[in-house]
Amino acid sequence: MRHRAIDLVLTAVTTVAALLLSWPFWAHFEYWADSRALWIVYVIIGAILAGYVFYAFLGALHTLFEHDALDHAEAREAAKGGADTENRS
């Protein structure tokens, strides 16, 4: 549960950062669309997609680290088992 809360907070922070970086204020309002309503829709859809992509990335990253931890645990068990058979001979 803690991972999900952290992921949601990180997703919200990065989505807001992406929104602020894409805001036309930084480009001196040179890139406003012809219709302000379409620009707002564009920004909202972009923010939703950015949040989804970042949240999916974090989920994949957690899975990657879990698999890596399993591989390390298996390698430790294999090394430990190999050391036990060498000591018995």
Secondary structure, 3 states (H helix, E strand, C coil): CHHHHHHHHHHHHHHHHHHHHHCHHHHCCCCCCCCHHHHHHHHHHHHHHHHHHHHHHHHHHHHHHHHHHHHHHHHHHHHHHHHHHHHHC
